[in-house]
Amino acid sequence: MKKVRVALLDQGTPRYQVSAITRIPCSHGHKIKLIDPAEIEYVHSDISGIHAYTATGSYFTELTLKVLESRAGLLRCHKQYLVNPALIEEIVPLENGLAQVKTCSQTVLPVSRRYLRGLKALFHL
């Protein structure tokens, strides 16, 4: 019980190592498609679930945004969006500290003030 109480009070990261995801399982019809995280352009969360978008289409996944962010190398740019940093073409600053990200397929994604600093730090801006 002591360990549980300390863990609840600490609320830190787990002490064990979590491996990176090499394939993301996605539903596609009656099949499960395994997608390489490097192929994913962005991930979007909405009322129907989590959708991963690639050059070939969109796929539904059971994994959460938090898991995809921490284990698949995707970057959070908004509370509902993750983006692959390798596929960002440009960052467009907007008013009030907001921004937009344009991906290689010309998709425009929102960047909230909360995550803009991390995005700029990644590209040393």
N, C-alpha and C positions, 0 to 999 in steps of 0.2 A: 504494500500500500504506500510505503514511503516513496518508492520510485515513481508511482503514478502521481502522487501529490506534487512531487518535485517537477515532473514533466508537465503537469497542468499549469503550475505556477510559472515555470520557465518559458513555455511556449516557444522554444527555440527550434532550430532545425534538428532533425533526427541525427543521431551519432553514427548511424550505419550509412554505408555508401549505396547510392541508388545508381544503377547503370543507365546509360543513355538508351533511348529507343532507336532501334535500327530499322524497324518497319512498323507502320501505323495501320492497325486493322480497321477497315472501313467497309460498311455495307454497301453493296452495289447490286440491286435486284435481289436475287436469291443466292448471291455469292458473297464471299468475304474477300475483298481486294486488299492486298498488303502494299502500302505505298511507302516509298523511301522519303524520309523527312526533307531531303534536299529538293525533291520535286514539288513540294507544297509551296505555293505562292503565298497564300494566307489562309487563316482559319477564322470562321465567323460563328458566333453563338447567337441563336435566336430562340423563339418560343418552341420551335420544333426540334431543337437540339444543336449539336456541334457539327459544322460542315467544313470540310477541308477542300480547298480549291486548288487545282493543278492546271496545267496547260491542256489536259485532256478532259476536264470536267470537274464537277463537284461530287463529293462523297461524304456520307454520313458516318460519324465515328462515335463510339461510346466513351472515348477518353475525354477527360475534362480539359478545359483551357489551362488550368494550373499544371496538370501533368504534361501537356504538350509544351508548355513554356519551360518547365524545369528539365524535361528529359529529351526533348526533340530539337532543341536549339532554335526554337522560334522566339521572337521578341514581342512582348505585349506593347501595343501602341494605343489601345483603348480598352475599356472594360469588356467589350464584346469582340475584340479583334486581336489576332496575333498575326505577325508578318514574318516572312523569311528575310532576314537582313541581306542575304546574298542576292535577292531578287528585287531589291528596292532600286528604282531608277532615279527618283528625285524626291526631295523633301520641300514642300511649299509652306512657308510660314504664313499664318493668317493673323487676324486681329485677336486681341485678348489672350495672347499666349498660346493659341491653338495652332495646329498645323495639319497638313494633309500629306500623305505618302502616295506616290505614284509607283506602281509596280511595273515590271517588264511588259506585262500584257495591257498596260495603260489603265488598270483598275485603280481608282482613287479611294484610299482608305482614310478615315479620320484618325487624328492623333490628338489625344486629350492633353491638357496642361500637365496632368499628373505623370504621364509617361514620356513627355517630350524631352525632358532633361536626360533620361536614360538613353533615348534614341540619339541625341546629339553626342553624348559621351561615347557611345559605341563608334561613331564615325569621327571622333576627336574634333567636334565643332565647338 
